[in-house]
Amino acid sequence: MTEEKRDWKGKTSGAGWMHRSLIWMMRNLPLCGMYVFVNILIIPFCMIFSHKGYLSMYHFFRFRRHEGWFKAFWHTYQNHCKFAEIILDRFYVYAGGTFDFDIPDYEEYLKLARGKEGFVVLSAHIGNYEAAGYTLVAETKRFNALVYAGEAETVMENRQRMFEGNNLHMILIRKDMSHLFEISNALAEGESVSIPADRIFGSNRHFDIDFMGAQASFPMGPFAIAAQREVPVITIHVMKESARKYRIYIKRLDTTDGQNIKVKARQLAEQYADYLQYIVERYPTQWFNYFEFWNK
């Protein structure tokens, strides 16, 4: 599969005035009412006009989860609805709203956040990972989040406003790969760096790993960075449980000494893919990779 076929930009749709209007509505209208409006009147049209994204999710439910055609279609619709709800949740937070968070393994994160050593957080395009930046506050250690540089201006402005109070810094992904230097410097300074590890961007170097019964390509870069620096690695997934509640899954990956960087990186990638599969199987309608993810 070529990189071009896997290229999903991930930019929030809509002009700036639309985003500002949405923030106003989040302040003045009930959140659940907005869910109903979007799911009934907006999502069906989005599925029609975003046929490529619709098909990739349908294929996921149909061929990777082995569902019948009607069930696969219904889950594809639910997936689009859940994505819309999570986008609304982000703007609800921009407007000053709050959610409840259940964090069973919070101590695992705090142990690293309070330590002197830098560490890597591996994320994925599942659930509402942005909410981690508003919840897992790093009081003594700066949290650096790798984000797409082409995101809508209004979204970037609100992220910056929200992140400033949480000792969080955004590192923009750039085609010249200059973000790699920022990542390296942050880890050298004992800070944490959050990197999405389920999507290839820039370099096409990757690992082919068995994922939900078939080979899929995972980018080598995030795992190689952690292996080269020999820093702790955790995964964080923020999953929507109900209209006002999220659950944050935190898992530390095992690191092995005495092996070359590529071997250690692949071991991290395999652990990451294994745990991501566990999360996807628990929340299949909250996985938002709108392209053909598998190699075949």
N, C-alpha and C positions, 0 to 999 in steps of 0.2 A: 504494500500500500504506500502510495507516495505521500509526502508531507502535505501537499496541496489538498488532497482529499480529506486530511485530518484537521485542516485548519478551520477552527471555529473561533471567531474573534472574541466572543464573550462580552461585547459592549452593550450596556443598557440602552434600550431603544428609547427614542423620543427626544424632542428638543428641550432646551433649558427651561423654557416657559412651562412646558408640560410637567417637568419634574417639580418646579416650584408650585404649580397648581396642585400637584399630587400631595406635596407636603402640607399645603393648606387644608386639603380635604382630610388628611390623616389627623389634623388637629381638631377638625369640626364634625367629622362623620364617624359612626361606629365602625371599628375594624372589621368585624364579622360581616357587616352589611357590604363593605367594599369587596370582601371575598366573594360573596354571592353574586354581586354585580359583574365582577370580572369573570368568574367561572362560567356564568350562564351566557353573558352577552359578548365577551371579548375572546375567550379562549377558543371557541369553535372556529372563529374566523382566522385566528392566528395559526391554527393547525392547517387550515386550507392554504394559506399564503406562505407558510413556512414548511413546505412539503418535505424538504430534505431533512430537517430536524425531526419532523413527525415520523418519517420512515425509519430513521436510525433508531429511535426509541421503540417503534413497533417491532423492528427486527430483534432488538434486545429482549423484549418480552416473549416474542414468538419463538426465537431460535435458541437463545441462551437460557431462558427460563422455561422453555418448552410448553408454553401456554397455547390454548386454542385461539383461533383468530378473533373471536368476540371478546374473550377475556384480555387478550393482548391489546386490542383496540381500546377497551375500557381503561386498562392500566396506563396506556399511552395518554389518554385524555386526563386521567388523574395526575399523571406526571406533569403535564403542562399546567394544570390547575395548581399543583403544589409549588411549581416554580413561580407562578404569578403571586401566590400567597407569600412566598419568601421575599420576593421583590417588594411587595407591599409592606412586609414586616420591616425591611430595611428603611423605607421611607417613614414608617411609623416611628422608628427610633430617631431618625433625623428630626422628626417633628416633636421629639421629647417624650415619646412613649417608652414603656419598659416591659420586659418579659421576665418570667420566672425561669431560672436555670437550675437543673439538677446536675451536679458534678460529682459522681461517685469517686473518682480517682484524683480529686483536686490536690491532695498532698503530694502526688507524684510530680505534678507541675510545680507546686510551690518549692519542693526540694531543689529543683533545678533553677527556678527563678531566684532563689535566695543564695545560690552558690556563686562562686567566683568564675566558674568555667562557662564558656559559651555553649549553646546547644542549638540543634536544628529541629524545627517543627515541620513535619511533612503533612500537607493538607491534600484535599481532593475536591473536585467539583460535585460535591454531594452535600445536601443540607444547606445550612446557612453559616458557612465558616466565618464570614465577616463579623458575625456576632461575637466570635471569640475575642476579637480586638476590643470590644466594649465590656467584656466580662472578666477575662483573665488579665487583670491589671498587674503590670510589672512595676512595683514601687521602686526597686533598687536597680533593676536590670532593664535596659531598653529593649523593647520588642520591635524587631524590624520585619515588615511584611512585604514580600515581593508581590507587586500588583501590575496589571496590564496598563501600559502607558497610554493606550488609546481610549480609555474609558471616558464616558461622557463628563464634561466639565462640571456640571452641577453635582454629579455623584462624587467626583474627586474632591470638590470643595467641602461637601458635607462629611466625607470620610476624614479629611484633614481636620475639620473642626471637632469631630468626635474623638479622633485619635490623640489630639494634642494633650488632652487632660489625662490620658492613660499611658504616658511615656512611650508612645508607639510612633515609629517612623516608617514611612512608605518608601520602598526601593522600587523604582519603575523599571519594568522589563523593557529593554531597548534592543533593537536589531543589531547594533554594533557590539552587543554583549558586554558593555561597560558595567552593567549591573553586577557582573561577577566580581569585580574589584570591590564594590561596596559590600557584597556579601562576605568576602574574605576578610576585609577590614573589620567588619562588625564582629565576626567570630573571634578574630584576634584580640579584640577589645573586651572579650568576655560577655558579649551580648547574645541575644537569641535571634534567629532568623527563621521566618516562616516561608516555606517554598511549596507551591503546588507540584505534586509529583505524578500526576496522572495524565499529563498532556505534554506533547513534544512541541517545543518552541525554539526557533533559532537553529541550534545544532541538531542534526538528525541522528546523533549517536544514541542508541537505545539498547535495552534488554528485551528480548522476547521471552515472556513469562506466561505460564499457564494461568488463565484467569477465567473462572466460571466455565471450565470445560473446553477452552480453546486458547490458542496463542494470541497474546496481545502485546503491543509495544509500549514500554514504559521508559521515559527519558532517563538517560544515564546520569546527567548532570547533578540533580539534587542528591543522589546517593553517593556519587563520587566526591562531592564537596564534603559531605559528612565523613566519608571514609578517609579522605586525605587529611582533614583537620583532626581526626580522631576525637570527635566531640560526641556527647550523648545525643540520641535521636529519639523523638517521640512523634506519634501521630495524634492529631486532634480532629474530631468530626463533631459538628454541632447539628443535631438532628431535631426536627420539629415533632413534638409529641401531641400537641393540641394547639388551639388558637392562641393561647398565651403562655405556653410552656415549651422549653427546649431541654434536651439532655445532651451533655457534652461528654463524649467518649475520649479518654486519654489513655494511650498505651505506649510504653517504652519499648523500643526495639533493641534486641541483643546486638552488641558489637563484639567482634573477634579480633584479638591481637595476633601479630606475627604472620599475617598474610598480606599479599600485595593488594594495592588499592582496588583494582578491578574486581578481585574475588570478594573483598569485603563489601564493595558497592553492590555487587549482585546479590549477596546474602541479605543486605538491607532491602533491596528491591523486592526480593521474594517474600520477605516478612511483611513488607508494606502491602504488596498485592494480596497476600493471604488475609490480612486484617481488613483491607478494603473490601474484599469479597464478603467477609463476615458482615460488615456494615451494610453493603448493598443488598445482601439477602434479607436483612432485617428491615430495611427501608428502600425497597426497590423503586418506589415512585418518587424518591428524593434524589435520584442520581441524574445529573444534568449534563451529560456528555452528548451533545446533539450533532454527532457525526458517527460514521461507522468505525467503532472502536477496535474491533477485532481484525486480525490480519487476513482472515478468510471470511 
